[in-house]
Amino acid sequence: MFKSNNSDQNDSKSVEDIEKLINENSSEHQLLLESFKESMNIFATERSMDTCLQSLNISIQLASIRSTLMELYKSYSRILENEISRLRKICQDNTHETDSMKK
C-alpha cells in the first residue's frame, strides 16, 4: 500500500505516514464524536426530522472514519509484524554464526 523499492527506508516512511494518518483520523473522530453527542442531545429534546437526520449524518461519518482507522491499523500492524519477523531472523542468524564460530 505505502511501499516502494528500499524496504527499510520505506517501512520507516510507511510507519511515519500511517502514524500521521492515524493521528489525523483520530482527531477527526474525536471531533465527530463530540458533534454526535451534541446532535443526539438536541434530537432527544426536539425530536424533529432535521435533528434526526443531522444525527444520522454524523453517525455515518463516524462509521466511515472508524473504517478508515481500522484499515490504517491493519496496515500498521502488518508492517510491524514484518519488522518483527525480519529482526527475529537477524537474531537467529547471529546466534547461528556465533555458535559456528565457537566450534
Sequence and secondary structure as in RCSB ss.txt:
>XXXX:A:sequence
MFKSNNSDQNDSKSVEDIEKLINENSSEHQLLLESFKESMNIFATERSMDTCLQSLNISIQLASIRSTLMELYKS
YSRILENEISRLRKICQDNTHETDSMKK
>XXXX:A:secstr
    S HHHHHHHHHHHHHHHHHHHHHHHHHHHHHHHHHHHHHHHH  HHHHHHHHHHHHHHHHHHHHHHHHHHH
HHHHHHHHHHHHHHHHHHHHHHHHHHH 
